[in-house]
């Protein structure tokens, strides 16, 4: 695997999930693979799980890790071509990415949607600029439209917990008071569509995800209908795609409660974290035995470790 930016970089999703489970069972088995190799983690946005899990995974593989926060630890970067750089951005991505590629064998990048332009966000300017100019493999630590490290961890978690061969998996929108990107929801839908799970997406009208991520998933505007006989409930807020970046609803009736979970097939509750207790989900759900959020977060190590192993094997 050359890069881990989106699903197109993965040849076999099922095999990569199994690799994640293998890494979890044998976390230090491939320490020699990353010996004398360096990964640079470049953060344009805040992180807790992604930062620490990626560092842990790289260390498990024997790699050295360098972390940089763009803006506070570095110059502000310019991504547009042909501009006269007489404003606040002191360095162009052409030089910055190329220089980082001189120092690092792999570069991980985290850069959220800015909501200034749907076209620019969905072109993935930041990630694709690093792919173009760095000259080394790039790992997506959450971008404007996708979060593959999270999605791989999600599939690992489902494989560990499923009690039926073909579980019913529900992605549900939950309320939030500010605009959040579609990245986690897009990515989860994209990866689940590569499985044989019974996949349902539910959200209020106006919150349909981009068609290239929804594909053949069943979509319903009734949360109760979606939850019926479900094995996994994955809760996530996202802002509108059609009215890009807008908050069209804060309907509290979409919050996950014990009563909603009672409609399911004793479903596990999933969320990528961080989660706002009481706003998106009731404490009784988060603190219940069916809450998988900590196991899910723990699996972030093994998802990125599986991806890094595949990249290191080709260096």
N, C-alpha and C positions, 0 to 999 in steps of 0.2 A: 504493500500500500504506500503510495507516494505522499499523499496528504490525507488529512481527516477533517475536511471542511464541510462536506455535505454527503448525503447518501450516495451520490454518484461516485465517490471515492472508494466505496465499499463493494467488494465483489460478491460477498455472501453474508447476509445479515445473520442468518441462523448460525453459521460457523463462528462469527464474531461474538455472538452471545455466548456460545459454548466456550470460546476462548476466555471471555470474562469470568465465567464460572470456574474454569481451570486455573486462572490467575488467583482467584479468591481461595481456592483450595491449596495453591502452591505459590504463595506471594513472593518468595525469594528464590524461586527456581531459576530465574533468568537474569541474575545479577550481573553476570559477565557480559550480557548483551549490550548494556549501556556503559560499560567501563570506558573511561576517557572520552565520553560524549557529554555534551552540554545542551540543556534545553533552556531557552529564554522565554519567560512568561511575561507578555506585554499586556498591561491592563489599562484600557481607556475608561473602564467602569469598575465599580466596587464589586467585591466578591468575598464569600466566606468558604462555602463548600468547594467551589471550582478551584480557588487558589490552593487550598490546603490539600485537597484530594489529588490534584495534579502533581504537586510537589511530592506527596507521599508515593504516588505511583512511579514517578521518575526515580526517586531514591530506591524503591524496591527493585528497579531494573538497573541499579548501579550508576545512574546518571548524576551529574552535577546540575544544580538548578540556580538560575539567576532570575530575579523578579524585578520588573520595572513598572512604575505607575506613570503613564504618559501625562505630562503637564506638571506634576509635582516633582518627578524625578528626571524629566527630560524636557526638551523643547516641545512646544506645540507644533503639530505636523500639518503640512499642507498636502491635500490630495488632488487638487485640480491641476490640470496641465495648462501651460501657457499663461499663467498668472504672473503679474509683477508682485513679488512678495515684499510689499512695503507696509504691511499691517502687522498683526500680532504673531503670526506663525513664522517661526524662524528657520524651519527645516522642512524640506520636501521629502515625501515618502520614498521617492526614487533613491535618494542617498541614504535615508534612515534605514529602510528595509535592507538595502544592499549591505550596509555596514553591519547591521545585526546578523546578517547571514555570514559575515566573516567571523563573528564571535561564537555563533551558536550552530549546532548541528540540526536542531529542530526549534521552531518558534511556535509558541502558543499565543493566540491573540483573542482578547475579549473586547468587543465593541458593540454596544447596543444600537438599536434604531434611534435616530434623532428626531423623527416625526416632522422634519422640515419638508421632505419630499418623499412620497411613496416610491417613485421611480428610483431615486438614489438609494434608498434603504434596500429595496428589493434587487438592486444591482450588486449589493454587497461590496461597495467600493473599498472599504477598509480591508476586508479579508482578501479580496481579489487583488488588491494592490500588493499586499504582502506576498501572495502566491506569485505574482508577476515579477517582483523585483528582488525578493530575498535570496532566491537561488537554493533554498533548503526547504524541507517539508514543513507545512503549516498545519497546526491543530486548531480547530475552532472551539474556543472556550466560551462561547455564546456570541452570536452575531446579530445583525439586524433582523434576520428571518429564521434562524435555526439555532438549536442547542444540541448537537449530536452526542456530546458526552453524557448529557442528562438523559437523552432518549435511549441510548444504549443501556445505561443503568436501569432505566424503567423496564426495559424488556428483560434484563437479567432478573429483576425483582419479581416480575410476573411469572417468569419460568420457575423461580424458586417456590412461589406461593400458590400456584394454580392447583386446583383440585379436580378440574375437568380438562380433558384433552384440548377442547376448543372453548376456552373461557369467553364470556361476554365482557368486553372492556368498554367502559363509558368515559369519554372525555367531556366534562361538564364545565361550562362557564360559571364563575361565581362573582359576586359583586365586589367592586373596589371603587374608591373615590377619585382616583387619578388614572390617567392613560398609561397602560402598560403595553409593551410590545406583544406581537403575536408569535414571537420566536419559539417559546416552549411548546405552545399549542400546535403550531405548524410542524415542528420537528417530531413531536409525539405522533401526530397523525401520519406523517410521512413514514415513520418507522413501523408503526402498527400496521399500516397498509401493506407492508412487506411480509406480514405473518398471515396465518390462517385464522386468527382470532375473529370472533363476532364483534365488530367494531361499530360503535354508535357515538355520534357527536351531538351534544345538546346545548343550546344557548338561546337567549332571547332573539327575536327578529332584529336584523341589522348587524348581527355579530358573526355572520358567515365568514369562514376563513377562505383564503384564496383557493380557487378550484384545483390548482396543481398539488395542493396538500390534502384536500378532502378526498379527491378521487372518487372511489366507489363506496366510501363509508356511508352508512345510513345517518341522515341528519333529521333531528326532530326539535321543535320548539317547546316540547313538553318534557320537563325534567322527570316528572313522575313516570311517564311512558318509558323514557330511556332507562330509568333505574330498575324497572321490573326485571327480576331474575338475573341481575348483573353480578359478576364475580369481582370486578375491580371498578372502583370509582376514582377517576383521576380528576381532581379539581384544579382549575387554573383560571385566572382572569386574563382577558386580553381586550384591547380597545378595538374599535371597528376597523375593518379592512376597507369596506366600501366607502365609508366616510372617514377617511384615513386618520387614525390617531385620536378619534373623538370618543368620549364617554357618552353613550346614548342612554344608558340605564344604570341605576344603582339599586335595582330592585332587591330588597332584602329577602324576598321569598325564594331566591335562588341560593341562599346560604345552605350549607350542608348541615343537617340536623340528625339526631338519632331517629326521628320519625321518617326522614328520607331514606336513611340507611336500612330501615326495617323493610323497605320495599324490595330490597335486593336479595340475592342468593348468598346471604352472610358475607357480603363483599368486603374486600380489603379497601381501606381508604388510602389514596396516594396523593401527594403534593410535592412539588419540587423544592419547596422552602426557599426563602423565608415565607411564613404564612401569618397573616394577621388574625389572631384568635378572636372569635366572636363576630368578626365582620364577614369572613369567608366560610368559616366552619366553627361549629360549636365545640367547646372544650370536651364535652362528653364523647365526641367522635374522635378528636385528636388523641385523647388519653385512653381510648378503648383498646382492647386486645386486637381489634381488627385494623388499627392504624399501622400502616407500613412505612410511615415517613422516615423513621430513623434507619430502618433497614435499607430503604431506598437511597437515602443520603450516603450511607456506608458503602453502597455499591458503586458510588461515583469513583472510588479508588480503582475498582476492578474494571470499570468500563474504559477509563482513560488508560489504564495499564495495558489492557488488551489492544487498544488502538496504537499506543506507543510501541508495543512489542512488534506489531505488524510493520510499522514504519522502520524500526531499528533493524529488522531482519533484511531490509532492502537497502540500507545505507552502505 
